[in-house]
Amino acid sequence: MDENSQALVLLIKRQLLQMRQLRQFQWSLLGVDIGSDSETSPSVTSPEIQQAILDQIFYNPKFMKHPPSLTYQYSFLRKLIAMIESEGAHDISGDLLELFIELMTTAPRRQAIHPYP
């Protein structure tokens, strides 16, 4: 993995551990648009970055010992998968989908408030 790709994964890891609001999440280096073809700006949707997010963040023993909430992890992966789908340039990693489905079944959901019983 090149230096810029590693820097992007580190940026994502820091924001994820800080549980930064996803609408304020920085998904690329130096404000460069996601999906840019420039070699200096890796895309978070590339297969290499998808795998690095899994290996260096979600499967990291320190992350597993002190993870963000399951709901936050689920929301993060939902956003990442939506970005990959909307870009359409790469397939979604099978391991990423597997983790997402696991979180989908275990992450607590907000209950809808019904005004009538």
N, C-alpha and C positions, 0 to 999 in steps of 0.2 A: 504494500500500500504506500502510495507516495505521501510526501509531507503535507500537502494540502488536504488530502483525504483524511489523514490522521488528525489534522487540526479541526476539521469539520466534526469528526466523531467526538473529539474532546469537547468542543463547543456544545454539542447536543447533550453529552453526558452531564456537563456542568448544569445546564439549564434543567435537565430532567431531575437531577438530584436536588435542585433548588425548588422543584415543583413550580417552575415559572408558568404563568398563565399561557395556554397554548395560542391564544390570539396575539400574544406578544413574543412568541417564540421566534428566534432567529434560525431559519432553516438553511441558510447558506453563509458562506464566508464573505465578509466585507460588503454585505448588502447586495451581492450579485444575485440576479434572479435565478430561481431554481430551474434546472433544465438547461442552463447555459451550456453551449458546446465548448466553451473555453477550457483548455486543459488546466488552467490555474484555478478554476472554480468547480470543484466536484459537486455532483448532484446527490442530494440525500436519497433520491429514488434509485440510484444505480445499484445493481446487485452487490457490488463490492461494499458499498456503504451500508446496505441493508444487513449484510452478514456481519460487518464490523459492529453495528449497533447491537446485534444479538450477542456476539462474542465478547465484546469489550464492555458492554453495559448490562444487558439483561442476564447473561450467564456469568458475570463477574462475581466471585464469592463475596466481596465487600458489598456490592449492590444487593445481592441476595440476602445478606445478613441484615441490612438496613435499607430496605426498598421504600420508594414512595408508596402512597396508598394504592391499592388494587384499582380503585376507580380512576385515579390519575394515570396509571400505567395503561389501562384500557383506553382511556380518552386519547392518550398520546399515540398508541398504536392505531386507533381508528383514524386519527388525523393523518398519520404517515401513510396508511394504506389508501386512504382517499386521495392523497397527493400522487401516489404511484399510479393509481387507476386513472386519474384525470390527465396525468402527463402522457400515459400510454406508450412511453418509449421502452419500458422495462416490465418484466413480469414481477409479480409479488413473490417473494421467497416463500417456499413451503414451510420452512421453520418459523418465519414471521407470522404466517397465517395460523399455524398450529398454536403458537403462543397467544395470539389474539383470541382464538376460539376458547382456549383454556381460561383466559381472563374474562371472556364474555360470560362464561358459565359460573365464575367464582366471584367476580367483582359485584359488590352491592349496588343496587339500583335505587335511584330516588323513586319513592312511591308517588304515584299521581294522587293529588288531593281531590277527592270527590266531595262536592258540597252536600250530596244527598247520600244517606246510607244505603 
